């Protein structure tokens, strides 16, 4: 082997080991990368904090507005029959049906003419 003084010894050559010990030093940290890493960590912590604050604010707002939302849903449910009756009357009128038929005919005609 190349690093062995004799083939029975499996340790490095003492001179080579000394060279590695002397030359193998840690590279000093680059100031730019450490500043950037600190900024990234701070940004992530800020994002997590902001997310948690918004989640808590949403829950508090939902709890605060719950009575209003319940009353609103009751109001909508009570007037749903009136609303569906009005929409049905409007949709089933001859003018709306003729308009829908014209739109459908135009869509089919343009599809056949390959305009779309």
N, CA, C and O atoms as a GROMACS GRO file, in nm:
protein
  464
    1UNK      N    1   0.083  -0.117   0.000
    1UNK     CA    2   0.000   0.000   0.000
    1UNK      C    3   0.088   0.124   0.000
    1UNK      O    4   0.205   0.120   0.038
    2UNK      N    5   0.029   0.231  -0.043
    2UNK     CA    6   0.108   0.350  -0.063
    2UNK      C    7   0.147   0.419   0.067
    2UNK      O    8   0.259   0.470   0.079
    3UNK      N    9   0.058   0.423   0.166
    3UNK     CA   10   0.086   0.493   0.290
    3UNK      C   11   0.155   0.407   0.394
    3UNK      O   12   0.197   0.458   0.498
    4UNK      N   13   0.166   0.281   0.370
    4UNK     CA   14   0.225   0.192   0.469
    4UNK      C   15   0.377   0.192   0.456
    4UNK      O   16   0.432   0.187   0.346
    5UNK      N   17   0.444   0.199   0.572
    5UNK     CA   18   0.589   0.188   0.571
    5UNK      C   19   0.627   0.043   0.544
    5UNK      O   20   0.712   0.014   0.460
    6UNK      N   21   0.564  -0.046   0.614
    6UNK     CA   22   0.575  -0.187   0.582
    6UNK      C   23   0.434  -0.243   0.567
    6UNK      O   24   0.340  -0.185   0.620
    7UNK      N   25   0.419  -0.349   0.498
    7UNK     CA   26   0.288  -0.400   0.461
    7UNK      C   27   0.209  -0.455   0.579
    7UNK      O   28   0.087  -0.469   0.568
    8UNK      N   29   0.272  -0.488   0.690
    8UNK     CA   30   0.202  -0.541   0.806
    8UNK      C   31   0.138  -0.432   0.890
    8UNK      O   32   0.043  -0.458   0.964
    9UNK      N   33   0.187  -0.310   0.880
    9UNK     CA   34   0.137  -0.199   0.959
    9UNK      C   35   0.025  -0.130   0.881
    9UNK      O   36   0.046  -0.089   0.766
   10UNK      N   37  -0.093  -0.115   0.942
   10UNK     CA   38  -0.207  -0.054   0.872
   10UNK      C   39  -0.233   0.088   0.919
   10UNK      O   40  -0.343   0.139   0.898
   11UNK      N   41  -0.136   0.155   0.980
   11UNK     CA   42  -0.152   0.293   1.022
   11UNK      C   43  -0.084   0.384   0.920
   11UNK      O   44  -0.003   0.340   0.839
   12UNK      N   45  -0.121   0.512   0.927
   12UNK     CA   46  -0.061   0.608   0.835
   12UNK      C   47   0.085   0.633   0.871
   12UNK      O   48   0.130   0.610   0.983
   13UNK      N   49   0.154   0.680   0.773
   13UNK     CA   50   0.291   0.723   0.792
   13UNK      C   51   0.290   0.840   0.891
   13UNK      O   52   0.210   0.931   0.874
   14UNK      N   53   0.376   0.840   0.993
   14UNK     CA   54   0.375   0.948   1.093
   14UNK      C   55   0.394   1.086   1.030
   14UNK      O   56   0.336   1.184   1.078
   15UNK      N   57   0.473   1.096   0.925
   15UNK     CA   58   0.492   1.226   0.860
   15UNK      C   59   0.363   1.272   0.793
   15UNK      O   60   0.328   1.390   0.799
   16UNK      N   61   0.294   1.180   0.732
   16UNK     CA   62   0.168   1.214   0.667
   16UNK      C   63   0.062   1.250   0.771
   16UNK      O   64  -0.016   1.343   0.751
   17UNK      N   65   0.062   1.177   0.882
   17UNK     CA   66  -0.032   1.208   0.990
   17UNK      C   67  -0.003   1.346   1.048
   17UNK      O   68  -0.096   1.421   1.080
   18UNK      N   69   0.125   1.380   1.063
   18UNK     CA   70   0.162   1.513   1.113
   18UNK      C   71   0.119   1.622   1.015
   18UNK      O   72   0.073   1.728   1.055
   19UNK      N   73   0.136   1.593   0.885
   19UNK     CA   74   0.095   1.690   0.783
   19UNK      C   75  -0.055   1.714   0.789
   19UNK      O   76  -0.100   1.828   0.780
   20UNK      N   77  -0.133   1.609   0.804
   20UNK     CA   78  -0.279   1.624   0.816
   20UNK      C   79  -0.317   1.701   0.942
   20UNK      O   80  -0.406   1.786   0.938
   21UNK      N   81  -0.250   1.673   1.052
   21UNK     CA   82  -0.281   1.742   1.178
   21UNK      C   83  -0.247   1.890   1.167
   21UNK      O   84  -0.318   1.975   1.220
   22UNK      N   85  -0.139   1.921   1.098
   22UNK     CA   86  -0.095   2.060   1.086
   22UNK      C   87  -0.180   2.136   0.984
   22UNK      O   88  -0.215   2.252   1.008
   23UNK      N   89  -0.212   2.074   0.874
   23UNK     CA   90  -0.281   2.143   0.764
   23UNK      C   91  -0.433   2.138   0.774
   23UNK      O   92  -0.503   2.219   0.713
   24UNK      N   93  -0.483   2.044   0.850
   24UNK     CA   94  -0.629   2.029   0.859
   24UNK      C   95  -0.684   2.122   0.966
   24UNK      O   96  -0.695   2.085   1.083
   25UNK      N   97  -0.717   2.241   0.926
   25UNK     CA   98  -0.777   2.338   1.017
   25UNK      C   99  -0.917   2.370   0.966
   25UNK      O  100  -0.945   2.358   0.847
   26UNK      N  101  -1.002   2.410   1.055
   26UNK     CA  102  -1.138   2.443   1.015
   26UNK      C  103  -1.140   2.577   0.944
   26UNK      O  104  -1.072   2.672   0.984
   27UNK      N  105  -1.217   2.582   0.840
   27UNK     CA  106  -1.232   2.706   0.765
   27UNK      C  107  -1.320   2.799   0.848
   27UNK      O  108  -1.426   2.759   0.897
   28UNK      N  109  -1.277   2.923   0.864
   28UNK     CA  110  -1.361   3.014   0.942
   28UNK      C  111  -1.495   3.036   0.874
   28UNK      O  112  -1.507   3.034   0.751
   29UNK      N  113  -1.595   3.056   0.957
   29UNK     CA  114  -1.730   3.076   0.903
   29UNK      C  115  -1.735   3.202   0.819
   29UNK      O  116  -1.678   3.305   0.856
   30UNK      N  117  -1.801   3.193   0.710
   30UNK     CA  118  -1.814   3.308   0.621
   30UNK      C  119  -1.920   3.401   0.679
   30UNK      O  120  -2.031   3.355   0.709
   31UNK      N  121  -1.891   3.528   0.697
   31UNK     CA  122  -1.987   3.617   0.763
   31UNK      C  123  -2.117   3.632   0.684
   31UNK      O  124  -2.224   3.645   0.742
   32UNK      N  125  -2.108   3.631   0.552
   32UNK     CA  126  -2.228   3.648   0.471
   32UNK      C  127  -2.326   3.534   0.492
   32UNK      O  128  -2.445   3.557   0.511
   33UNK      N  129  -2.276   3.411   0.490
   33UNK     CA  130  -2.366   3.296   0.504
   33UNK      C  131  -2.428   3.290   0.643
   33UNK      O  132  -2.545   3.256   0.657
   34UNK      N  133  -2.350   3.324   0.747
   34UNK     CA  134  -2.409   3.320   0.881
   34UNK      C  135  -2.514   3.430   0.898
   34UNK      O  136  -2.615   3.409   0.965
   35UNK      N  137  -2.491   3.545   0.838
   35UNK     CA  138  -2.590   3.653   0.845
   35UNK      C  139  -2.717   3.614   0.770
   35UNK      O  140  -2.828   3.637   0.816
   36UNK      N  141  -2.699   3.554   0.654
   36UNK     CA  142  -2.814   3.511   0.574
   36UNK      C  143  -2.891   3.401   0.646
   36UNK      O  144  -3.014   3.403   0.648
   37UNK      N  145  -2.820   3.306   0.704
   37UNK     CA  146  -2.887   3.198   0.777
   37UNK      C  147  -2.964   3.252   0.897
   37UNK      O  148  -3.076   3.207   0.924
   38UNK      N  149  -2.906   3.348   0.970
   38UNK     CA  150  -2.978   3.409   1.081
   38UNK      C  151  -3.102   3.482   1.032
   38UNK      O  152  -3.207   3.478   1.096
   39UNK      N  153  -3.090   3.550   0.918
   39UNK     CA  154  -3.206   3.621   0.862
   39UNK      C  155  -3.315   3.524   0.821
   39UNK      O  156  -3.433   3.551   0.840
   40UNK      N  157  -3.276   3.410   0.763
   40UNK     CA  158  -3.375   3.309   0.721
   40UNK      C  159  -3.445   3.251   0.844
   40UNK      O  160  -3.567   3.235   0.844
   41UNK      N  161  -3.370   3.221   0.947
   41UNK     CA  162  -3.429   3.167   1.070
   41UNK      C  163  -3.524   3.268   1.132
   41UNK      O  164  -3.634   3.233   1.175
   42UNK      N  165  -3.483   3.394   1.136
   42UNK     CA  166  -3.569   3.499   1.192
   42UNK      C  167  -3.696   3.516   1.109
   42UNK      O  168  -3.804   3.536   1.164
   43UNK      N  169  -3.682   3.508   0.978
   43UNK     CA  170  -3.800   3.521   0.890
   43UNK      C  171  -3.895   3.404   0.911
   43UNK      O  172  -4.017   3.423   0.915
   44UNK      N  173  -3.842   3.284   0.923
   44UNK     CA  174  -3.929   3.167   0.946
   44UNK      C  175  -3.999   3.177   1.081
   44UNK      O  176  -4.117   3.145   1.092
   45UNK      N  177  -3.926   3.222   1.183
   45UNK     CA  178  -3.988   3.238   1.315
   45UNK      C  179  -4.097   3.344   1.310
   45UNK      O  180  -4.202   3.329   1.373
   46UNK      N  181  -4.072   3.451   1.237
   46UNK     CA  182  -4.173   3.556   1.224
   46UNK      C  183  -4.296   3.504   1.149
   46UNK      O  184  -4.409   3.535   1.185
   47UNK      N  185  -4.273   3.424   1.046
   47UNK     CA  186  -4.384   3.368   0.969
   47UNK      C  187  -4.467   3.273   1.056
   47UNK      O  188  -4.590   3.275   1.050
   48UNK      N  189  -4.400   3.190   1.136
   48UNK     CA  190  -4.472   3.098   1.224
   48UNK      C  191  -4.552   3.177   1.328
   48UNK      O  192  -4.667   3.145   1.356
   49UNK      N  193  -4.490   3.280   1.384
   49UNK     CA  194  -4.558   3.363   1.484
   49UNK      C  195  -4.679   3.433   1.422
   49UNK      O  196  -4.787   3.436   1.482
   50UNK      N  197  -4.662   3.489   1.303
   50UNK     CA  198  -4.772   3.557   1.235
   50UNK      C  199  -4.885   3.460   1.205
   50UNK      O  200  -5.002   3.494   1.222
   51UNK      N  201  -4.852   3.340   1.160
   51UNK     CA  202  -4.954   3.240   1.131
   51UNK      C  203  -5.032   3.204   1.257
   51UNK      O  204  -5.155   3.196   1.254
   52UNK      N  205  -4.960   3.183   1.367
   52UNK     CA  206  -5.029   3.148   1.492
   52UNK      C  207  -5.120   3.262   1.539
   52UNK      O  208  -5.232   3.237   1.584
   53UNK      N  209  -5.072   3.386   1.530
   53UNK     CA  210  -5.153   3.501   1.572
   53UNK      C  211  -5.279   3.510   1.486
   53UNK      O  212  -5.388   3.534   1.539
   54UNK      N  213  -5.265   3.491   1.355
   54UNK     CA  214  -5.382   3.498   1.267
   54UNK      C  215  -5.479   3.383   1.294
   54UNK      O  216  -5.601   3.402   1.287
   55UNK      N  217  -5.428   3.266   1.326
   55UNK     CA  218  -5.516   3.154   1.359
   55UNK      C  219  -5.594   3.182   1.487
   55UNK      O  220  -5.714   3.158   1.493
   56UNK      N  221  -5.526   3.233   1.588
   56UNK     CA  222  -5.593   3.265   1.713
   56UNK      C  223  -5.696   3.376   1.691
   56UNK      O  224  -5.807   3.369   1.743
   57UNK      N  225  -5.659   3.478   1.613
   57UNK     CA  226  -5.752   3.588   1.584
   57UNK      C  227  -5.874   3.536   1.509
   57UNK      O  228  -5.986   3.581   1.534
   58UNK      N  229  -5.855   3.441   1.417
   58UNK     CA  230  -5.967   3.383   1.344
   58UNK      C  231  -6.062   3.307   1.435
   58UNK      O  232  -6.184   3.319   1.423
   59UNK      N  233  -6.006   3.230   1.527
   59UNK     CA  234  -6.090   3.154   1.620
   59UNK      C  235  -6.166   3.250   1.712
   59UNK      O  236  -6.285   3.230   1.736
   60UNK      N  237  -6.098   3.352   1.762
   60UNK     CA  238  -6.164   3.450   1.850
   60UNK      C  239  -6.274   3.523   1.773
   60UNK      O  240  -6.382   3.545   1.827
   61UNK      N  241  -6.246   3.561   1.650
   61UNK     CA  242  -6.347   3.628   1.567
   61UNK      C  243  -6.467   3.537   1.541
   61UNK      O  244  -6.582   3.582   1.546
   62UNK      N  245  -6.440   3.410   1.513
   62UNK     CA  246  -6.549   3.316   1.490
   62UNK      C  247  -6.635   3.298   1.615
   62UNK      O  248  -6.758   3.292   1.607
   63UNK      N  249  -6.570   3.288   1.729
   63UNK     CA  250  -6.645   3.274   1.855
   63UNK      C  251  -6.726   3.400   1.882
   63UNK      O  252  -6.841   3.392   1.926
   64UNK      N  253  -6.666   3.516   1.857
   64UNK     CA  254  -6.734   3.642   1.881
   64UNK      C  255  -6.854   3.660   1.789
   64UNK      O  256  -6.960   3.708   1.831
   65UNK      N  257  -6.839   3.621   1.663
   65UNK     CA  258  -6.945   3.641   1.565
   65UNK      C  259  -7.044   3.525   1.557
   65UNK      O  260  -7.137   3.530   1.477
   66UNK      N  261  -7.025   3.420   1.636
   66UNK     CA  262  -7.110   3.302   1.628
   66UNK      C  263  -7.258   3.335   1.646
   66UNK      O  264  -7.339   3.286   1.567
   67UNK      N  265  -7.299   3.415   1.744
   67UNK     CA  266  -7.442   3.445   1.757
   67UNK      C  267  -7.498   3.516   1.633
   67UNK      O  268  -7.609   3.487   1.589
   68UNK      N  269  -7.421   3.609   1.578
   68UNK     CA  270  -7.465   3.680   1.458
   68UNK      C  271  -7.475   3.584   1.339
   68UNK      O  272  -7.570   3.592   1.260
   69UNK      N  273  -7.379   3.495   1.326
   69UNK     CA  274  -7.381   3.398   1.216
   69UNK      C  275  -7.499   3.302   1.230
   69UNK      O  276  -7.561   3.265   1.130
   70UNK      N  277  -7.529   3.261   1.350
   70UNK     CA  278  -7.643   3.171   1.374
   70UNK      C  279  -7.773   3.241   1.339
   70UNK      O  280  -7.858   3.184   1.270
   71UNK      N  281  -7.789   3.366   1.386
   71UNK     CA  282  -7.911   3.442   1.352
   71UNK      C  283  -7.922   3.465   1.203
   71UNK      O  284  -8.032   3.460   1.147
   72UNK      N  285  -7.811   3.490   1.137
   72UNK     CA  286  -7.812   3.508   0.993
   72UNK      C  287  -7.852   3.382   0.918
   72UNK      O  288  -7.927   3.389   0.821
   73UNK      N  289  -7.802   3.269   0.962
   73UNK     CA  290  -7.839   3.144   0.896
   73UNK      C  291  -7.986   3.110   0.917
   73UNK      O  292  -8.051   3.055   0.828
   74UNK      N  293  -8.038   3.143   1.034
   74UNK     CA  294  -8.182   3.122   1.060
   74UNK      C  295  -8.264   3.212   0.969
   74UNK      O  296  -8.364   3.169   0.912
   75UNK      N  297  -8.222   3.339   0.955
   75UNK     CA  298  -8.292   3.434   0.868
   75UNK      C  299  -8.293   3.386   0.723
   75UNK      O  300  -8.396   3.392   0.656
   76UNK      N  301  -8.178   3.337   0.675
   76UNK     CA  302  -8.169   3.286   0.537
   76UNK      C  303  -8.257   3.163   0.521
   76UNK      O  304  -8.327   3.150   0.421
   77UNK      N  305  -8.254   3.072   0.618
   77UNK     CA  306  -8.334   2.950   0.608
   77UNK      C  307  -8.483   2.981   0.605
   77UNK      O  308  -8.558   2.914   0.535
   78UNK      N  309  -8.526   3.082   0.681
   78UNK     CA  310  -8.667   3.117   0.683
   78UNK      C  311  -8.712   3.179   0.549
   78UNK      O  312  -8.828   3.165   0.511
   79UNK      N  313  -8.622   3.245   0.480
   79UNK     CA  314  -8.657   3.311   0.355
   79UNK      C  315  -8.615   3.231   0.232
   79UNK      O  316  -8.629   3.280   0.119
   80UNK      N  317  -8.564   3.111   0.251
   80UNK     CA  318  -8.518   3.030   0.139
   80UNK      C  319  -8.634   2.989   0.049
   80UNK      O  320  -8.618   2.988  -0.073
   81UNK      N  321  -8.747   2.955   0.105
   81UNK     CA  322  -8.864   2.919   0.023
   81UNK      C  323  -8.907   3.036  -0.064
   81UNK      O  324  -8.936   3.017  -0.183
   82UNK      N  325  -8.911   3.155  -0.007
   82UNK     CA  326  -8.948   3.274  -0.084
   82UNK      C  327  -8.848   3.298  -0.197
   82UNK      O  328  -8.886   3.330  -0.309
   83UNK      N  329  -8.719   3.283  -0.166
   83UNK     CA  330  -8.614   3.306  -0.265
   83UNK      C  331  -8.622   3.204  -0.379
   83UNK      O  332  -8.615   3.241  -0.496
   84UNK      N  333  -8.637   3.076  -0.345
   84UNK     CA  334  -8.645   2.974  -0.450
   84UNK      C  335  -8.771   2.992  -0.534
   84UNK      O  336  -8.768   2.968  -0.655
   85UNK      N  337  -8.881   3.033  -0.473
   85UNK     CA  338  -9.004   3.056  -0.550
   85UNK      C  339  -8.985   3.173  -0.646
   85UNK      O  340  -9.028   3.165  -0.761
   86UNK      N  341  -8.920   3.280  -0.602
   86UNK     CA  342  -8.895   3.394  -0.689
   86UNK      C  343  -8.801   3.357  -0.803
   86UNK      O  344  -8.823   3.396  -0.918
   87UNK      N  345  -8.696   3.283  -0.773
   87UNK     CA  346  -8.602   3.243  -0.878
   87UNK      C  347  -8.670   3.149  -0.976
   87UNK      O  348  -8.649   3.162  -1.097
   88UNK      N  349  -8.749   3.055  -0.928
   88UNK     CA  350  -8.821   2.964  -1.017
   88UNK      C  351  -8.916   3.040  -1.108
   88UNK      O  352  -8.924   3.011  -1.228
   89UNK      N  353  -8.988   3.136  -1.052
   89UNK     CA  354  -9.081   3.216  -1.134
   89UNK      C  355  -9.005   3.293  -1.241
   89UNK      O  356  -9.051   3.304  -1.355
   90UNK      N  357  -8.890   3.346  -1.206
   90UNK     CA  358  -8.812   3.424  -1.302
   90UNK      C  359  -8.753   3.333  -1.410
   90UNK      O  360  -8.756   3.368  -1.528
   91UNK      N  361  -8.698   3.218  -1.370
   91UNK     CA  362  -8.634   3.127  -1.466
   91UNK      C  363  -8.738   3.064  -1.559
   91UNK      O  364  -8.709   3.038  -1.676
   92UNK      N  365  -8.856   3.038  -1.508
   92UNK     CA  366  -8.956   2.972  -1.591
   92UNK      C  367  -9.035   3.070  -1.679
   92UNK      O  368  -9.128   3.028  -1.748
   93UNK      N  369  -9.000   3.196  -1.678
   93UNK     CA  370  -9.071   3.291  -1.764
   93UNK      C  371  -9.029   3.267  -1.910
   93UNK      O  372  -8.917   3.224  -1.936
   94UNK      N  373  -9.119   3.294  -2.004
   94UNK     CA  374  -9.089   3.267  -2.145
   94UNK      C  375  -8.970   3.347  -2.198
   94UNK      O  376  -8.896   3.298  -2.282
   95UNK      N  377  -8.951   3.469  -2.149
   95UNK     CA  378  -8.840   3.551  -2.198
   95UNK      C  379  -8.706   3.489  -2.159
   95UNK      O  380  -8.614   3.481  -2.241
   96UNK      N  381  -8.693   3.445  -2.034
   96UNK     CA  382  -8.567   3.385  -1.988
   96UNK      C  383  -8.544   3.252  -2.058
   96UNK      O  384  -8.431   3.222  -2.097
   97UNK      N  385  -8.649   3.173  -2.076
   97UNK     CA  386  -8.632   3.045  -2.147
   97UNK      C  387  -8.589   3.067  -2.291
   97UNK      O  388  -8.505   2.994  -2.342
   98UNK      N  389  -8.647   3.168  -2.358
   98UNK     CA  390  -8.607   3.198  -2.496
   98UNK      C  391  -8.463   3.246  -2.501
   98UNK      O  392  -8.388   3.209  -2.591
   99UNK      N  393  -8.422   3.328  -2.405
   99UNK     CA  394  -8.283   3.374  -2.400
   99UNK      C  395  -8.187   3.260  -2.376
   99UNK      O  396  -8.081   3.255  -2.440
  100UNK      N  397  -8.220   3.168  -2.288
  100UNK     CA  398  -8.134   3.052  -2.262
  100UNK      C  399  -8.124   2.964  -2.385
  100UNK      O  400  -8.017   2.912  -2.416
  101UNK      N  401  -8.237   2.948  -2.457
  101UNK     CA  402  -8.235   2.868  -2.580
  101UNK      C  403  -8.146   2.934  -2.684
  101UNK      O  404  -8.072   2.864  -2.754
  102UNK      N  405  -8.151   3.067  -2.697
  102UNK     CA  406  -8.066   3.137  -2.794
  102UNK      C  407  -7.918   3.124  -2.758
  102UNK      O  408  -7.834   3.105  -2.846
  103UNK      N  409  -7.886   3.134  -2.630
  103UNK     CA  410  -7.747   3.119  -2.587
  103UNK      C  411  -7.698   2.978  -2.616
  103UNK      O  412  -7.586   2.959  -2.663
  104UNK      N  413  -7.780   2.878  -2.588
  104UNK     CA  414  -7.743   2.739  -2.615
  104UNK      C  415  -7.724   2.716  -2.764
  104UNK      O  416  -7.630   2.648  -2.806
  105UNK      N  417  -7.814   2.772  -2.846
  105UNK     CA  418  -7.803   2.759  -2.992
  105UNK      C  419  -7.676   2.826  -3.042
  105UNK      O  420  -7.607   2.771  -3.128
  106UNK      N  421  -7.643   2.944  -2.991
  106UNK     CA  422  -7.521   3.014  -3.032
  106UNK      C  423  -7.398   2.934  -2.992
  106UNK      O  424  -7.300   2.928  -3.067
  107UNK      N  425  -7.401   2.872  -2.873
  107UNK     CA  426  -7.288   2.792  -2.828
  107UNK      C  427  -7.267   2.671  -2.918
  107UNK      O  428  -7.154   2.638  -2.954
  108UNK      N  429  -7.376   2.605  -2.956
  108UNK     CA  430  -7.366   2.488  -3.045
  108UNK      C  431  -7.319   2.532  -3.183
  108UNK      O  432  -7.236   2.464  -3.244
  109UNK      N  433  -7.371   2.643  -3.233
  109UNK     CA  434  -7.332   2.690  -3.366
  109UNK      C  435  -7.184   2.728  -3.370
  109UNK      O  436  -7.114   2.696  -3.466
  110UNK      N  437  -7.135   2.796  -3.267
  110UNK     CA  438  -6.994   2.832  -3.268
  110UNK      C  439  -6.904   2.710  -3.247
  110UNK      O  440  -6.791   2.708  -3.294
  111UNK      N  441  -6.954   2.610  -3.178
  111UNK     CA  442  -6.877   2.487  -3.160
  111UNK      C  443  -6.866   2.414  -3.294
  111UNK      O  444  -6.760   2.362  -3.329
  112UNK      N  445  -6.977   2.413  -3.368
  112UNK     CA  446  -6.974   2.349  -3.500
  112UNK      C  447  -6.888   2.429  -3.597
  112UNK      O  448  -6.820   2.371  -3.682
  113UNK      N  449  -6.890   2.560  -3.585
  113UNK     CA  450  -6.810   2.642  -3.674
  113UNK      C  451  -6.663   2.649  -3.629
  113UNK      O  452  -6.580   2.711  -3.696
  114UNK      N  453  -6.633   2.586  -3.518
  114UNK     CA  454  -6.498   2.581  -3.462
  114UNK      C  455  -6.441   2.719  -3.433
  114UNK      O  456  -6.322   2.744  -3.455
  115UNK      N  457  -6.525   2.808  -3.385
  115UNK     CA  458  -6.479   2.942  -3.346
  115UNK      C  459  -6.407   2.932  -3.211
  115UNK      O  460  -6.308   3.002  -3.189
  116UNK      N  461  -6.455   2.847  -3.122
  116UNK     CA  462  -6.392   2.832  -2.991
  116UNK      C  463  -6.276   2.739  -2.998
  116UNK      O  464  -6.211   2.714  -2.897
   0.00000   0.00000   0.00000
